[in-house]
């Protein structure tokens, strides 16, 4: 069982792309893309977040106005996550600046 799961979600009008890491920073599975709608949000919760069985789930997503608000609210109010999900909305300018600190991918 994973104690803490860290998930990053990149949101666009059509899709939400999810990447999950454990406490050591290891990617738990390949990134997955879901439709950015109610069924996609439900799929993120059931197929991914709940299946890891984490005691705490920390989700970071860019503050993208209307594209991510419904997903944020859905994650925070889902009975399947039972108050163990914490959602952080991050200013896109901060994310962009952070990317410059990372090494280039080979």
LOZAZA-257344 format. One record per residue: chain; x, y, z of N, C-alpha, C in turn; residue in one letter. Coordinates in Angstrom, 1 decimal. Layout:
BEGIN
{unit: A | npx: X | npy: Y | npz: Z | capx: X | capy: Y | capz: Z | cpx: X | cpy: Y | cpz: Z | code: a}
...
END
This chain:
BEGIN
{unit: A | npx: 0.8 | npy: -1.2 | npz: 0.0 | capx: 0.0 | capy: 0.0 | capz: 0.0 | cpx: 0.9 | cpy: 1.2 | cpz: 0.0 | code: x}
{unit: A | npx: 0.5 | npy: 2.2 | npz: -0.8 | capx: 1.2 | capy: 3.5 | capz: -0.8 | cpx: 0.6 | cpy: 4.4 | cpz: 0.2 | code: x}
{unit: A | npx: 1.5 | npy: 5.0 | npz: 1.1 | capx: 1.0 | capy: 5.9 | capz: 2.1 | cpx: 0.6 | cpy: 7.3 | cpz: 1.5 | code: x}
{unit: A | npx: 1.4 | npy: 7.8 | npz: 0.6 | capx: 1.1 | capy: 9.1 | capz: 0.0 | cpx: 1.3 | cpy: 9.0 | cpz: -1.5 | code: x}
{unit: A | npx: 0.3 | npy: 9.4 | npz: -2.2 | capx: 0.3 | capy: 9.4 | capz: -3.7 | cpx: 0.3 | cpy: 10.9 | cpz: -4.1 | code: x}
{unit: A | npx: 1.2 | npy: 11.2 | npz: -5.0 | capx: 1.3 | capy: 12.5 | capz: -5.6 | cpx: 0.9 | cpy: 12.5 | cpz: -7.1 | code: x}
{unit: A | npx: -0.1 | npy: 13.3 | npz: -7.4 | capx: -0.6 | capy: 13.2 | capz: -8.8 | cpx: -0.5 | cpy: 14.6 | cpz: -9.4 | code: x}
{unit: A | npx: -0.1 | npy: 14.7 | npz: -10.6 | capx: -0.1 | capy: 16.0 | capz: -11.3 | cpx: -1.0 | cpy: 15.9 | cpz: -12.5 | code: x}
{unit: A | npx: -1.9 | npy: 16.9 | npz: -12.7 | capx: -2.8 | capy: 16.8 | capz: -13.8 | cpx: -2.6 | cpy: 18.0 | cpz: -14.6 | code: x}
{unit: A | npx: -2.3 | npy: 17.8 | npz: -15.9 | capx: -2.2 | capy: 18.8 | capz: -16.9 | cpx: -3.6 | cpy: 18.9 | cpz: -17.6 | code: x}
{unit: A | npx: -4.2 | npy: 20.1 | npz: -17.5 | capx: -5.6 | capy: 20.2 | capz: -18.0 | cpx: -5.7 | cpy: 21.1 | cpz: -19.2 | code: x}
{unit: A | npx: -6.5 | npy: 20.6 | npz: -20.2 | capx: -6.8 | capy: 21.5 | capz: -21.4 | cpx: -8.3 | cpy: 21.4 | cpz: -21.5 | code: x}
{unit: A | npx: -8.8 | npy: 22.1 | npz: -22.5 | capx: -10.3 | capy: 22.1 | capz: -22.7 | cpx: -10.8 | cpy: 20.6 | cpz: -23.0 | code: x}
{unit: A | npx: -10.1 | npy: 19.8 | npz: -23.7 | capx: -10.5 | capy: 18.5 | capz: -24.1 | cpx: -10.1 | cpy: 17.4 | cpz: -23.2 | code: x}
{unit: A | npx: -8.9 | npy: 17.5 | npz: -22.6 | capx: -8.3 | capy: 16.4 | capz: -21.9 | cpx: -7.7 | cpy: 16.8 | cpz: -20.5 | code: x}
{unit: A | npx: -7.5 | npy: 15.8 | npz: -19.7 | capx: -6.8 | capy: 15.9 | capz: -18.4 | cpx: -5.8 | cpy: 14.8 | cpz: -18.4 | code: x}
{unit: A | npx: -4.5 | npy: 15.1 | npz: -18.4 | capx: -3.4 | capy: 14.1 | capz: -18.4 | cpx: -2.8 | cpy: 14.0 | cpz: -17.0 | code: x}
{unit: A | npx: -2.8 | npy: 12.8 | npz: -16.5 | capx: -2.5 | capy: 12.4 | capz: -15.1 | cpx: -1.2 | cpy: 11.7 | cpz: -15.0 | code: x}
{unit: A | npx: -0.3 | npy: 12.2 | npz: -14.1 | capx: 0.9 | capy: 11.5 | capz: -13.8 | cpx: 1.0 | cpy: 11.2 | cpz: -12.3 | code: x}
{unit: A | npx: 1.2 | npy: 10.0 | npz: -11.9 | capx: 1.2 | capy: 9.6 | capz: -10.4 | cpx: 2.6 | cpy: 9.2 | cpz: -10.0 | code: x}
{unit: A | npx: 3.0 | npy: 9.8 | npz: -8.8 | capx: 4.3 | capy: 9.5 | capz: -8.2 | cpx: 4.1 | cpy: 9.0 | cpz: -6.8 | code: x}
{unit: A | npx: 5.1 | npy: 8.2 | npz: -6.3 | capx: 5.1 | capy: 7.8 | capz: -4.9 | cpx: 5.9 | cpy: 8.8 | cpz: -4.1 | code: x}
{unit: A | npx: 6.1 | npy: 8.5 | npz: -2.8 | capx: 6.8 | capy: 9.4 | capz: -2.0 | cpx: 8.3 | cpy: 9.5 | cpz: -2.3 | code: x}
{unit: A | npx: 8.8 | npy: 8.6 | npz: -3.0 | capx: 10.2 | capy: 8.6 | capz: -3.5 | cpx: 10.4 | cpy: 9.3 | cpz: -4.8 | code: x}
{unit: A | npx: 9.3 | npy: 9.8 | npz: -5.4 | capx: 9.3 | capy: 10.5 | capz: -6.7 | cpx: 9.3 | cpy: 9.5 | cpz: -7.9 | code: x}
{unit: A | npx: 9.1 | npy: 8.2 | npz: -7.6 | capx: 9.1 | capy: 7.3 | capz: -8.7 | cpx: 7.7 | cpy: 7.3 | cpz: -9.4 | code: x}
{unit: A | npx: 7.7 | npy: 7.4 | npz: -10.7 | capx: 6.5 | capy: 7.4 | capz: -11.5 | cpx: 5.8 | cpy: 6.0 | cpz: -11.4 | code: x}
{unit: A | npx: 4.6 | npy: 5.9 | npz: -11.0 | capx: 3.9 | capy: 4.6 | capz: -10.7 | cpx: 3.4 | cpy: 3.9 | cpz: -11.9 | code: x}
{unit: A | npx: 3.1 | npy: 4.7 | npz: -13.0 | capx: 2.6 | capy: 4.1 | capz: -14.2 | cpx: 2.8 | cpy: 5.2 | cpz: -15.3 | code: x}
{unit: A | npx: 2.7 | npy: 4.8 | npz: -16.5 | capx: 2.8 | capy: 5.8 | capz: -17.6 | cpx: 1.7 | cpy: 6.8 | cpz: -17.4 | code: x}
{unit: A | npx: 1.9 | npy: 8.0 | npz: -17.8 | capx: 0.9 | capy: 9.1 | capz: -17.8 | cpx: -0.3 | cpy: 8.7 | cpz: -18.6 | code: x}
{unit: A | npx: -1.5 | npy: 9.0 | npz: -18.1 | capx: -2.7 | capy: 8.7 | capz: -18.8 | cpx: -3.5 | cpy: 9.9 | cpz: -19.1 | code: x}
{unit: A | npx: -4.2 | npy: 9.9 | npz: -20.2 | capx: -5.0 | capy: 11.0 | capz: -20.6 | cpx: -6.5 | cpy: 10.6 | cpz: -20.5 | code: x}
{unit: A | npx: -7.3 | npy: 11.5 | npz: -20.0 | capx: -8.7 | capy: 11.3 | capz: -19.8 | cpx: -9.5 | cpy: 12.5 | cpz: -20.4 | code: x}
{unit: A | npx: -10.7 | npy: 12.2 | npz: -20.8 | capx: -11.5 | capy: 13.3 | capz: -21.3 | cpx: -11.8 | cpy: 14.3 | cpz: -20.2 | code: x}
{unit: A | npx: -11.8 | npy: 15.6 | npz: -20.5 | capx: -12.1 | capy: 16.6 | capz: -19.5 | cpx: -13.6 | cpy: 16.8 | cpz: -19.3 | code: x}
{unit: A | npx: -14.2 | npy: 15.8 | npz: -18.8 | capx: -15.7 | capy: 15.9 | capz: -18.5 | cpx: -16.0 | cpy: 15.0 | cpz: -17.3 | code: x}
{unit: A | npx: -17.3 | npy: 14.9 | npz: -17.0 | capx: -17.7 | capy: 14.1 | capz: -15.8 | cpx: -17.2 | cpy: 12.7 | cpz: -15.8 | code: x}
{unit: A | npx: -17.4 | npy: 12.0 | npz: -17.0 | capx: -17.0 | capy: 10.6 | capz: -17.1 | cpx: -15.5 | cpy: 10.5 | cpz: -17.0 | code: x}
{unit: A | npx: -14.7 | npy: 11.4 | npz: -17.5 | capx: -13.3 | capy: 11.4 | capz: -17.4 | cpx: -12.8 | cpy: 11.6 | cpz: -15.9 | code: x}
{unit: A | npx: -13.5 | npy: 12.5 | npz: -15.2 | capx: -13.2 | capy: 12.7 | capz: -13.8 | cpx: -13.5 | cpy: 11.5 | cpz: -13.0 | code: x}
{unit: A | npx: -14.6 | npy: 10.9 | npz: -13.2 | capx: -14.9 | capy: 9.6 | capz: -12.5 | cpx: -13.9 | cpy: 8.5 | cpz: -12.8 | code: x}
{unit: A | npx: -13.4 | npy: 8.5 | npz: -14.0 | capx: -12.5 | capy: 7.4 | capz: -14.4 | cpx: -11.1 | cpy: 7.7 | cpz: -13.7 | code: x}
{unit: A | npx: -10.7 | npy: 8.9 | npz: -13.6 | capx: -9.5 | capy: 9.3 | capz: -12.9 | cpx: -9.6 | cpy: 8.8 | cpz: -11.4 | code: x}
{unit: A | npx: -10.7 | npy: 9.0 | npz: -10.8 | capx: -10.9 | capy: 8.5 | capz: -9.4 | cpx: -10.9 | cpy: 7.0 | cpz: -9.3 | code: x}
{unit: A | npx: -11.8 | npy: 6.4 | npz: -10.1 | capx: -11.9 | capy: 4.9 | capz: -9.9 | cpx: -10.8 | cpy: 4.1 | cpz: -10.4 | code: x}
{unit: A | npx: -10.4 | npy: 4.4 | npz: -11.7 | capx: -9.3 | capy: 3.6 | capz: -12.3 | cpx: -7.9 | cpy: 3.9 | cpz: -11.8 | code: x}
{unit: A | npx: -7.7 | npy: 5.0 | npz: -11.3 | capx: -6.3 | capy: 5.4 | capz: -10.9 | cpx: -6.2 | cpy: 5.7 | cpz: -9.4 | code: x}
{unit: A | npx: -6.8 | npy: 6.7 | npz: -8.9 | capx: -6.5 | capy: 7.1 | capz: -7.6 | cpx: -6.9 | cpy: 6.1 | cpz: -6.5 | code: x}
{unit: A | npx: -8.1 | npy: 5.6 | npz: -6.6 | capx: -8.6 | capy: 4.6 | capz: -5.7 | cpx: -7.8 | cpy: 3.3 | cpz: -5.7 | code: x}
{unit: A | npx: -7.5 | npy: 2.9 | npz: -6.9 | capx: -6.8 | capy: 1.6 | capz: -7.1 | cpx: -5.4 | cpy: 1.5 | cpz: -6.5 | code: x}
{unit: A | npx: -4.7 | npy: 2.7 | npz: -6.3 | capx: -3.5 | capy: 2.7 | capz: -5.6 | cpx: -3.6 | cpy: 2.5 | cpz: -4.1 | code: x}
{unit: A | npx: -4.8 | npy: 2.7 | npz: -3.6 | capx: -5.0 | capy: 2.5 | capz: -2.1 | cpx: -4.2 | cpy: 3.4 | cpz: -1.2 | code: x}
{unit: A | npx: -3.9 | npy: 4.6 | npz: -1.7 | capx: -3.1 | capy: 5.5 | capz: -0.9 | cpx: -3.9 | cpy: 6.0 | cpz: 0.3 | code: x}
{unit: A | npx: -3.2 | npy: 6.2 | npz: 1.4 | capx: -3.9 | capy: 6.8 | capz: 2.6 | cpx: -4.1 | cpy: 8.3 | cpz: 2.4 | code: x}
{unit: A | npx: -3.2 | npy: 8.9 | npz: 1.7 | capx: -3.3 | capy: 10.4 | capz: 1.3 | cpx: -3.0 | cpy: 10.5 | cpz: -0.2 | code: x}
{unit: A | npx: -3.8 | npy: 11.4 | npz: -0.8 | capx: -3.6 | capy: 11.7 | capz: -2.2 | cpx: -3.5 | cpy: 13.2 | cpz: -2.3 | code: x}
{unit: A | npx: -2.3 | npy: 13.6 | npz: -2.9 | capx: -2.1 | capy: 15.1 | capz: -3.1 | cpx: -2.1 | cpy: 15.3 | cpz: -4.6 | code: x}
{unit: A | npx: -3.0 | npy: 16.1 | npz: -5.1 | capx: -3.1 | capy: 16.4 | capz: -6.5 | cpx: -2.8 | cpy: 17.9 | cpz: -6.8 | code: x}
{unit: A | npx: -1.9 | npy: 18.1 | npz: -7.7 | capx: -1.6 | capy: 19.4 | capz: -8.2 | cpx: -2.1 | cpy: 19.6 | cpz: -9.6 | code: x}
{unit: A | npx: -2.7 | npy: 20.7 | npz: -9.8 | capx: -3.2 | capy: 21.1 | capz: -11.2 | cpx: -3.0 | cpy: 22.6 | cpz: -11.4 | code: x}
{unit: A | npx: -2.8 | npy: 22.9 | npz: -12.6 | capx: -2.7 | capy: 24.3 | capz: -13.0 | cpx: -4.0 | cpy: 25.0 | cpz: -12.8 | code: x}
{unit: A | npx: -4.0 | npy: 26.2 | npz: -12.4 | capx: -5.2 | capy: 27.0 | capz: -12.3 | cpx: -5.5 | cpy: 27.5 | cpz: -13.7 | code: x}
{unit: A | npx: -6.4 | npy: 26.8 | npz: -14.3 | capx: -6.7 | capy: 27.1 | capz: -15.8 | cpx: -8.1 | cpy: 27.6 | cpz: -15.9 | code: x}
{unit: A | npx: -8.6 | npy: 28.4 | npz: -15.1 | capx: -9.9 | capy: 29.0 | capz: -15.2 | cpx: -11.0 | cpy: 27.9 | cpz: -15.2 | code: x}
{unit: A | npx: -11.8 | npy: 27.9 | npz: -16.2 | capx: -13.0 | capy: 27.0 | capz: -16.2 | cpx: -12.6 | cpy: 25.6 | cpz: -16.6 | code: x}
{unit: A | npx: -11.4 | npy: 25.3 | npz: -17.1 | capx: -11.0 | capy: 24.0 | capz: -17.6 | cpx: -10.9 | cpy: 23.0 | cpz: -16.4 | code: x}
{unit: A | npx: -10.4 | npy: 23.5 | npz: -15.2 | capx: -10.1 | capy: 22.6 | capz: -14.2 | cpx: -11.0 | cpy: 22.7 | cpz: -12.9 | code: x}
{unit: A | npx: -11.8 | npy: 23.7 | npz: -12.9 | capx: -12.7 | capy: 23.9 | capz: -11.7 | cpx: -13.6 | cpy: 22.8 | cpz: -11.4 | code: x}
{unit: A | npx: -14.2 | npy: 22.2 | npz: -12.4 | capx: -15.1 | capy: 21.1 | capz: -12.1 | cpx: -14.4 | cpy: 19.8 | cpz: -11.6 | code: x}
{unit: A | npx: -13.2 | npy: 19.6 | npz: -12.2 | capx: -12.4 | capy: 18.4 | capz: -11.8 | cpx: -11.9 | cpy: 18.6 | cpz: -10.3 | code: x}
{unit: A | npx: -11.4 | npy: 19.8 | npz: -10.0 | capx: -11.0 | capy: 20.1 | capz: -8.6 | cpx: -12.2 | cpy: 19.8 | cpz: -7.7 | code: x}
{unit: A | npx: -13.3 | npy: 20.4 | npz: -8.0 | capx: -14.5 | capy: 20.2 | capz: -7.1 | cpx: -14.9 | cpy: 18.7 | cpz: -7.0 | code: x}
{unit: A | npx: -14.8 | npy: 18.0 | npz: -8.1 | capx: -15.2 | capy: 16.6 | capz: -8.1 | cpx: -14.3 | cpy: 15.8 | cpz: -7.2 | code: x}
{unit: A | npx: -13.0 | npy: 16.1 | npz: -7.3 | capx: -12.0 | capy: 15.3 | capz: -6.5 | cpx: -12.2 | cpy: 15.6 | cpz: -5.0 | code: x}
{unit: A | npx: -12.5 | npy: 16.9 | npz: -4.7 | capx: -12.6 | capy: 17.3 | capz: -3.3 | cpx: -13.9 | cpy: 16.8 | cpz: -2.6 | code: x}
{unit: A | npx: -14.9 | npy: 16.5 | npz: -3.4 | capx: -16.2 | capy: 16.0 | capz: -2.8 | cpx: -16.5 | cpy: 14.6 | cpz: -3.1 | code: x}
{unit: A | npx: -15.6 | npy: 13.8 | npz: -3.7 | capx: -15.9 | capy: 12.4 | capz: -4.0 | cpx: -15.9 | cpy: 11.6 | cpz: -2.8 | code: x}
{unit: A | npx: -17.0 | npy: 10.8 | npz: -2.5 | capx: -17.1 | capy: 10.0 | capz: -1.4 | cpx: -16.1 | cpy: 8.8 | cpz: -1.5 | code: x}
{unit: A | npx: -15.6 | npy: 8.5 | npz: -2.7 | capx: -14.6 | capy: 7.4 | capz: -2.8 | cpx: -13.2 | cpy: 7.8 | cpz: -2.3 | code: x}
{unit: A | npx: -13.0 | npy: 9.1 | npz: -2.2 | capx: -11.7 | capy: 9.5 | capz: -1.7 | cpx: -11.8 | cpy: 9.9 | cpz: -0.2 | code: x}
{unit: A | npx: -12.9 | npy: 9.9 | npz: 0.3 | capx: -13.2 | capy: 10.0 | capz: 1.8 | cpx: -12.3 | cpy: 10.9 | cpz: 2.5 | code: x}
{unit: A | npx: -12.2 | npy: 12.2 | npz: 2.1 | capx: -11.5 | capy: 13.2 | capz: 2.8 | cpx: -10.0 | cpy: 12.9 | cpz: 2.9 | code: x}
{unit: A | npx: -9.5 | npy: 12.2 | npz: 2.0 | capx: -8.0 | capy: 11.9 | capz: 2.0 | cpx: -7.3 | cpy: 12.5 | cpz: 0.8 | code: x}
{unit: A | npx: -8.1 | npy: 13.3 | npz: 0.0 | capx: -7.6 | capy: 14.0 | capz: -1.2 | cpx: -7.4 | cpy: 15.4 | cpz: -0.9 | code: x}
{unit: A | npx: -6.2 | npy: 15.9 | npz: -1.2 | capx: -5.8 | capy: 17.3 | capz: -1.1 | cpx: -5.5 | cpy: 17.9 | cpz: -2.5 | code: x}
{unit: A | npx: -6.2 | npy: 18.9 | npz: -2.9 | capx: -6.0 | capy: 19.5 | capz: -4.2 | cpx: -5.3 | cpy: 20.8 | cpz: -4.1 | code: x}
{unit: A | npx: -4.3 | npy: 21.0 | npz: -4.9 | capx: -3.5 | capy: 22.3 | capz: -5.0 | cpx: -3.6 | cpy: 22.9 | cpz: -6.4 | code: x}
{unit: A | npx: -4.1 | npy: 24.1 | npz: -6.5 | capx: -4.2 | capy: 24.8 | capz: -7.7 | cpx: -2.9 | cpy: 25.6 | cpz: -7.8 | code: x}
{unit: A | npx: -2.2 | npy: 25.5 | npz: -8.9 | capx: -0.9 | capy: 26.2 | capz: -9.0 | cpx: -1.0 | cpy: 27.2 | cpz: -10.2 | code: x}
{unit: A | npx: -0.4 | npy: 28.4 | npz: -9.9 | capx: -0.4 | capy: 29.4 | capz: -11.0 | cpx: 0.5 | cpy: 28.9 | cpz: -12.1 | code: x}
{unit: A | npx: 0.0 | npy: 28.9 | npz: -13.4 | capx: 0.7 | capy: 28.4 | capz: -14.5 | cpx: 2.1 | cpy: 29.1 | cpz: -14.7 | code: x}
{unit: A | npx: 2.2 | npy: 30.4 | npz: -14.3 | capx: 3.5 | capy: 31.0 | capz: -14.4 | cpx: 4.6 | cpy: 30.4 | cpz: -13.5 | code: x}
{unit: A | npx: 4.2 | npy: 29.9 | npz: -12.3 | capx: 5.1 | capy: 29.2 | capz: -11.4 | cpx: 5.5 | cpy: 27.8 | cpz: -12.0 | code: x}
{unit: A | npx: 4.5 | npy: 27.1 | npz: -12.6 | capx: 4.9 | capy: 25.8 | capz: -13.3 | cpx: 5.8 | cpy: 26.1 | cpz: -14.4 | code: x}
{unit: A | npx: 5.6 | npy: 27.1 | npz: -15.2 | capx: 6.5 | capy: 27.4 | capz: -16.3 | cpx: 7.9 | cpy: 27.7 | cpz: -15.8 | code: x}
{unit: A | npx: 8.0 | npy: 28.5 | npz: -14.7 | capx: 9.3 | capy: 28.8 | capz: -14.2 | cpx: 10.0 | cpy: 27.6 | cpz: -13.6 | code: x}
{unit: A | npx: 9.3 | npy: 26.7 | npz: -13.0 | capx: 9.8 | capy: 25.4 | capz: -12.4 | cpx: 10.4 | cpy: 24.5 | cpz: -13.5 | code: x}
{unit: A | npx: 9.7 | npy: 24.5 | npz: -14.6 | capx: 10.2 | capy: 23.6 | capz: -15.7 | cpx: 11.6 | cpy: 24.0 | cpz: -16.2 | code: x}
{unit: A | npx: 12.0 | npy: 25.3 | npz: -16.0 | capx: 13.3 | capy: 25.7 | capz: -16.5 | cpx: 14.4 | cpy: 25.2 | cpz: -15.6 | code: x}
{unit: A | npx: 14.1 | npy: 24.7 | npz: -14.4 | capx: 15.0 | capy: 24.2 | capz: -13.4 | cpx: 15.3 | cpy: 22.7 | cpz: -13.7 | code: x}
{unit: A | npx: 14.5 | npy: 22.0 | npz: -14.4 | capx: 14.6 | capy: 20.6 | capz: -14.7 | cpx: 15.6 | cpy: 20.3 | cpz: -15.9 | code: x}
{unit: A | npx: 16.3 | npy: 19.2 | npz: -15.8 | capx: 17.2 | capy: 18.9 | capz: -16.9 | cpx: 16.4 | cpy: 18.5 | cpz: -18.2 | code: x}
{unit: A | npx: 17.0 | npy: 18.7 | npz: -19.3 | capx: 16.3 | capy: 18.3 | capz: -20.6 | cpx: 16.2 | cpy: 16.8 | cpz: -20.6 | code: x}
{unit: A | npx: 15.1 | npy: 16.3 | npz: -21.2 | capx: 14.8 | capy: 14.9 | capz: -21.4 | cpx: 15.7 | cpy: 14.4 | cpz: -22.6 | code: x}
{unit: A | npx: 16.2 | npy: 13.2 | npz: -22.4 | capx: 17.0 | capy: 12.6 | capz: -23.5 | cpx: 16.2 | cpy: 12.1 | cpz: -24.6 | code: x}
END
